[in-house]
């Protein structure tokens, strides 16, 4: 779900862990890893994302939450990504935001 980058690469660009989280691995085991906050740019859009500080030999991963933050729909069944024409926002109801106020 989250992005993952080997910690030494994050440190090289000035990002350091701000907290830690426990993550479940595919084999069912759990691991505690540092978490940083950074920005990614993809397809002309920028989003703030959670980045897991991975071990030195880990493969970088671009997480689903980062893609969705930029407005890219992930379809794992058909294995495609699609840029949405707009980012989905839930209905705000009676307390709708009015930019004129």
N, C-alpha and C positions, 0 to 999 in steps of 0.2 A: 504493500500500500504506500509506504513512504519511500523517498529517494534514499539511496545508500551510496556513499563514496568512501574509499579508504581514508582513514583519518589523516595520514600524512599529506594527502592532496588538499584536504580542507585546510589544514594548518598552513600549507604553502600559499594559500590565498587569503589568509587571515581569519578563517572561521574556526572557532573553538566550541566544544560542547558547552551547552548552557544548562543541561539537565541530563538525566538518564531515564531510560524506559526498558521494560522487559519485553522482549520479542519472542514469539514462538517460532521455532524452526520446523522445516518440513518433516523431520523425524520425530516431532513431538517434544523435543527438548526446548528449554528456554535459555535465553542469553540476555544479559544486561549490557546495553550499549549506550554510549553518549549520543546526545541529540543536539544538533545545531539548527539555527534558522538562517536561511539564505534566500537568494533570489535566483530564479532561472529565467532564461529567455528562450522561447520556442515559437516558431512560426510568427514572429513579429510581436508577440505579447510577452509581458513580464509578470511573474507571480512570486509572492513570498511563499516558501515551502519549508517543511520539516525535512531535515537531512540527517540520516543516521550515520554516525561516525563508525565506519566499518574497519575490520582488521586489515593489515597491510596487504594481504593477498586476495582480498574480496573483489568481486567484479562490480563495477558501478551499476546502479539500477535507477531508472527513471520511474518513480512511483505513480500509481493511478491518481492519487490525490493531487499531485502536481499537474498532471495532464488535465484533470477536471477543473482545477483552478484557472487554467488558461482557456478553458472552453473547448477542450478536445474530448469527444466521446469515445470511450473504449468499448469495443465489442469483442470480448474474448472468444465467443463461440465462432464467429466468422473471421476472427483475427484481423481486424482492421481498426484504424483510427480515423476519425472524421472531425474536422473543425466545424463547430456549430456556428451558425450565423449570429447568435447572441448567447450570452451566458444566462443560464436559467436562474431565476430568482423567485422564491416562493411569494405568494400573494401576501401583501402586507395588511390586508383587511382595512378596518375602519381607521387604523392609525397609520395610513399610508403616508409615505414621505412626500412632501410637496416642496420642490426646490425653490419655489418663489417665497417661501417663508423664512 
